[in-house]
Amino acid sequence: MRNLIIAAAAAAFLASGAAAIAAEQTEGTVISVNASNGTLTLQDGQTFTFANGTQLYGILPGQTVGVSHNGGQGLGAFNPKPAND
């Protein structure tokens, strides 16, 4: 029984890691952001939807941002060049 629990926990851990590895990162210039809807659109036309729109507070059109995503689903926004701040 103990081995079964350990095997199940290991499988869950590996599955969560695979999902994280599948996420991609994109950088671009923001053309529109709507924190209440959780949407962010980059200059190249890519639009991302964030489950938690509060991640977008403080992001303004014209800024360069990075987005960790899985397809069009936004997972997180980040500053791609933090040393320049």
C-alpha positions as CSV (number, residue, x, y, z in Angstrom):
1,M,0.0,0.0,0.0
2,R,2.8,2.4,0.9
3,N,4.5,1.7,-2.4
4,L,1.3,2.4,-4.3
5,I,0.9,5.8,-2.5
6,I,4.6,6.7,-3.3
7,A,4.1,5.7,-7.0
8,A,0.9,7.8,-7.3
9,A,2.6,10.8,-5.7
10,A,5.6,10.4,-8.1
11,A,3.3,10.2,-11.1
12,A,1.4,13.3,-10.1
13,F,4.7,15.2,-9.5
14,L,6.0,14.2,-12.9
15,A,2.8,15.1,-14.6
16,S,2.8,18.6,-13.1
17,G,6.4,19.0,-14.3
18,A,5.5,18.0,-17.8
19,A,2.8,20.7,-17.9
20,A,5.3,23.3,-16.7
21,I,7.8,22.2,-19.3
22,A,5.1,22.5,-22.0
23,A,4.6,26.2,-21.3
24,E,6.3,28.6,-23.6
25,Q,7.6,32.1,-23.2
26,T,6.8,35.0,-25.5
27,E,8.1,38.6,-25.3
28,G,6.4,41.6,-26.9
29,T,5.1,45.1,-26.7
30,V,1.7,45.6,-25.1
31,I,-0.9,47.3,-27.2
32,S,-3.8,46.7,-24.8
33,V,-4.4,45.4,-21.4
34,N,-7.6,44.8,-19.5
35,A,-7.1,43.6,-15.9
36,S,-10.8,43.2,-15.2
37,N,-11.2,40.8,-18.1
38,G,-7.7,39.3,-17.7
39,T,-6.7,40.0,-21.3
40,L,-3.4,41.2,-22.6
41,T,-2.7,41.8,-26.3
42,L,0.8,42.2,-27.8
43,Q,1.8,44.2,-30.8
44,D,2.2,41.0,-32.9
45,G,-1.6,40.3,-32.4
46,Q,-1.2,37.6,-29.8
47,T,-3.9,37.8,-27.1
48,F,-3.6,36.0,-23.8
49,T,-6.3,35.4,-21.2
50,F,-5.2,35.3,-17.5
51,A,-7.4,33.5,-14.9
52,N,-6.2,36.0,-12.4
53,G,-6.3,39.5,-14.0
54,T,-4.7,41.1,-11.0
55,Q,-1.4,39.9,-12.5
56,L,-1.9,42.6,-15.1
57,Y,-2.1,45.6,-12.8
58,G,0.7,48.0,-13.5
59,I,1.2,46.8,-17.1
60,L,0.7,49.6,-19.6
61,P,0.5,49.8,-23.4
62,G,3.9,50.4,-24.9
63,Q,5.7,48.4,-22.3
64,T,7.7,45.3,-23.3
65,V,6.6,42.3,-21.3
66,G,7.1,38.5,-21.2
67,V,4.3,36.0,-21.0
68,S,4.6,32.4,-19.9
69,H,1.8,30.6,-21.7
70,N,0.4,27.4,-22.9
71,G,-1.2,28.4,-26.3
72,G,-3.4,31.5,-25.9
73,Q,-3.9,30.8,-22.2
74,G,-1.7,33.2,-20.2
75,L,-0.1,31.7,-17.2
76,G,2.1,34.6,-16.0
77,A,3.5,38.0,-17.1
78,F,7.0,39.0,-16.3
79,N,9.6,41.7,-17.1
80,P,11.9,40.1,-19.7
81,K,14.7,42.6,-18.9
82,P,14.6,43.2,-15.1
83,A,18.2,44.5,-15.0
84,N,17.1,47.6,-17.0
85,D,14.7,48.8,-14.4
